[in-house]
């Protein structure tokens, strides 16, 4: 799935979601924040109202030099997107096409490759990281 996101500065980006939750009857798209994090994308989904000293990086998704500011409705964080036309996709520069999730391996939230931790981090968690490929979302 590809969605078009227009930044506050007017620059348009194509966000590529290889593995997202798609429910045909829903008017919104869903993405698990852990999937973004697994793709080396910084997901700061704590609302600014809950931050001690909020900055522009709070309540935002940060990928490379792009900061996607999140909005909130009730308890749900989101940002507005639209389905791009073929012409919009083709005219978007490659550097503005961003893979938000991996195309493989298949997303498995129960995978044993994620850190296993109990309580406060004591340095014993196993970490796993991927190198991220270049190329209205609700965080649930």
VOPAGU-2260 file (C-alpha; in pm, 1 decimal, decimal comma):
REM VOPAGU-2260
SITE   aa  ch    i         X         Y         Z
SITE  UNK   A    0       0,0       0,0       0,0
SITE  UNK   A    1     122,6     350,7     -79,7
SITE  UNK   A    2     -16,5     668,0      73,5
SITE  UNK   A    3      62,9    1029,1      -3,4
SITE  UNK   A    4     163,5    1256,6     283,6
SITE  UNK   A    5     203,6    1631,6     244,4
SITE  UNK   A    6     438,3    1785,1     500,2
SITE  UNK   A    7     357,3    2119,7     665,7
SITE  UNK   A    8     616,3    2278,3     432,8
SITE  UNK   A    9     417,8    2163,7     126,1
SITE  UNK   A   10     658,1    1887,1      17,4
SITE  UNK   A   11     483,4    1565,8     -83,9
SITE  UNK   A   12     605,9    1219,2      19,2
SITE  UNK   A   13     498,5     871,2     -83,3
SITE  UNK   A   14     492,2     646,6     221,4
SITE  UNK   A   15     524,6     279,1     133,9
SITE  UNK   A   16     356,9      40,6     376,4
SITE  UNK   A   17     452,8    -310,9     271,9
SITE  UNK   A   18     282,6    -468,0     570,6
SITE  UNK   A   19       2,3    -274,1     734,5
SITE  UNK   A   20    -340,1    -359,9     865,9
SITE  UNK   A   21    -585,2    -325,1     578,2
SITE  UNK   A   22    -955,0    -360,5     647,0
SITE  UNK   A   23   -1155,2    -279,2     330,6
SITE  UNK   A   24   -1458,4    -148,6     523,9
SITE  UNK   A   25   -1249,8     101,1     723,5
SITE  UNK   A   26   -1180,0     453,8     602,5
SITE  UNK   A   27    -847,4     466,1     788,1
SITE  UNK   A   28    -519,0     276,2     771,0
SITE  UNK   A   29    -363,6     112,0    1074,2
SITE  UNK   A   30       1,4      58,6    1153,7
SITE  UNK   A   31     165,8     -96,0    1455,9
SITE  UNK   A   32     425,8     147,1    1599,6
SITE  UNK   A   33     658,2    -146,7    1664,5
SITE  UNK   A   34     665,8    -214,2    1288,8
SITE  UNK   A   35     796,9     139,1    1234,0
SITE  UNK   A   36    1056,4      94,4    1507,4
SITE  UNK   A   37    1159,5    -240,4    1357,5
SITE  UNK   A   38    1227,4     -50,1    1033,8
SITE  UNK   A   39    1461,2     190,9    1221,3
SITE  UNK   A   40    1201,5     468,0    1215,1
SITE  UNK   A   41    1172,8     677,0    1529,2
SITE  UNK   A   42     815,6     669,6    1659,1
SITE  UNK   A   43     757,2     918,4    1940,1
SITE  UNK   A   44     387,3     859,6    1996,9
SITE  UNK   A   45     364,9    1005,4    2347,8
SITE  UNK   A   46     133,9    1310,2    2320,0
SITE  UNK   A   47     303,5    1645,8    2380,5
SITE  UNK   A   48      59,0    1712,6    2665,3
SITE  UNK   A   49     220,6    1420,1    2851,1
SITE  UNK   A   50     580,7    1528,4    2786,3
SITE  UNK   A   51     769,9    1717,4    3054,9
SITE  UNK   A   52     946,8    1947,3    2805,0
SITE  UNK   A   53     793,3    1881,8    2460,6
SITE  UNK   A   54     995,6    1947,1    2145,9
SITE  UNK   A   55     920,6    1921,4    1773,5
SITE  UNK   A   56    1043,3    1561,2    1791,6
SITE  UNK   A   57     774,7    1467,3    2045,0
SITE  UNK   A   58     446,0    1320,9    1920,4
SITE  UNK   A   59     606,5    1268,6    1581,5
SITE  UNK   A   60     742,8    1002,8    1350,3
SITE  UNK   A   61    1096,2    1074,2    1235,4
SITE  UNK   A   62    1249,5     909,0     931,0
SITE  UNK   A   63    1573,6    1045,5     793,3
SITE  UNK   A   64    1523,9    1424,4     765,7
SITE  UNK   A   65    1142,7    1400,9     762,1
SITE  UNK   A   66     944,2    1473,7    1077,6
SITE  UNK   A   67     577,9    1372,9    1053,5
SITE  UNK   A   68     391,6    1562,9    1323,8
SITE  UNK   A   69     114,1    1354,9    1478,1
SITE  UNK   A   70    -231,6    1480,0    1566,7
SITE  UNK   A   71    -451,8    1323,6    1829,6
SITE  UNK   A   72    -822,3    1249,8    1850,6
SITE  UNK   A   73    -927,7    1112,1    2185,4
SITE  UNK   A   74    -649,5     866,4    2259,2
SITE  UNK   A   75    -564,2     782,1    1897,9
SITE  UNK   A   76    -258,4     937,6    1732,0
SITE  UNK   A   77    -272,2     986,7    1355,2
SITE  UNK   A   78    -154,1    1187,3    1057,7
SITE  UNK   A   79    -348,2    1268,6     740,4
SITE  UNK   A   80    -275,7    1086,4     414,7
SITE  UNK   A   81    -450,8    1032,9      82,7
SITE  UNK   A   82    -434,5     765,6    -183,5
SITE  UNK   A   83    -201,7     897,4    -453,9
SITE  UNK   A   84    -283,8     901,4    -821,7
SITE  UNK   A   85     -58,8     721,3   -1066,8
SITE  UNK   A   86      66,9    1059,8   -1188,0
SITE  UNK   A   87     148,8    1172,6    -832,1
SITE  UNK   A   88     342,5     850,5    -769,8
SITE  UNK   A   89     536,9     879,0   -1095,5
SITE  UNK   A   90     621,1    1247,8   -1041,8
SITE  UNK   A   91     745,0    1200,6    -684,2
SITE  UNK   A   92    1127,0    1200,7    -666,4
SITE  UNK   A   93    1282,2     875,0    -544,1
SITE  UNK   A   94    1420,6    1049,5    -234,4
SITE  UNK   A   95    1061,0    1134,1    -135,6
SITE  UNK   A   96     949,9     769,5    -152,4
SITE  UNK   A   97     991,2     625,7     194,9
SITE  UNK   A   98     948,3     262,4     299,6
SITE  UNK   A   99     779,2     274,8     638,2
SITE  UNK   A  100     771,9    -104,5     681,8
SITE  UNK   A  101     973,7    -392,6     537,4
SITE  UNK   A  102     840,5    -600,7     252,8
SITE  UNK   A  103    1000,9    -905,4     415,8
SITE  UNK   A  104    1022,5   -1092,9     639,2
SITE  UNK   A  105     650,9   -1116,4     705,9
SITE  UNK   A  106     564,4    -912,8    1016,2
SITE  UNK   A  107     523,7   -1140,7    1315,0
SITE  UNK   A  108     470,5    -956,6    1645,3
SITE  UNK   A  109     538,5   -1281,6    1832,9
SITE  UNK   A  110     874,6   -1340,9    1667,7
SITE  UNK   A  111    1158,1   -1453,3    1890,2
SITE  UNK   A  112    1389,2   -1201,4    1722,1
SITE  UNK   A  113    1258,1    -915,2    1936,8
SITE  UNK   A  114    1419,1    -833,1    2271,6
SITE  UNK   A  115    1297,6   -1031,8    2567,0
SITE  UNK   A  116    1301,7    -811,3    2877,4
SITE  UNK   A  117    1148,5    -823,3    3220,1
SITE  UNK   A  118    1102,6    -504,2    3419,4
SITE  UNK   A  119    1361,2    -228,7    3404,9
SITE  UNK   A  120    1621,7    -258,1    3131,4
SITE  UNK   A  121    1936,9    -398,6    3286,3
SITE  UNK   A  122    2143,2    -447,1    2973,2
SITE  UNK   A  123    2043,6    -811,4    2937,0
SITE  UNK   A  124    1792,9    -760,1    2655,1
SITE  UNK   A  125    1884,5    -906,6    2319,5
SITE  UNK   A  126    1860,9    -640,4    2050,5
SITE  UNK   A  127    1791,4    -689,2    1679,7
SITE  UNK   A  128    1812,0    -425,6    1411,2
SITE  UNK   A  129    1765,5    -408,4    1034,3
SITE  UNK   A  130    1907,7    -162,8     788,3
SITE  UNK   A  131    1609,7      35,7     659,3
SITE  UNK   A  132    1547,8      34,4     284,0
SITE  UNK   A  133    1485,5     369,1     112,1
SITE  UNK   A  134    1247,6     408,0    -120,5
SITE  UNK   A  135    -466,2     928,4     772,4
SITE  UNK   A  136    -226,6     652,5     947,9
SITE  UNK   A  137    -352,2     556,8    1291,4
SITE  UNK   A  138    -108,7     422,8    1547,7
SITE  UNK   A  139    -276,1     134,8    1729,5
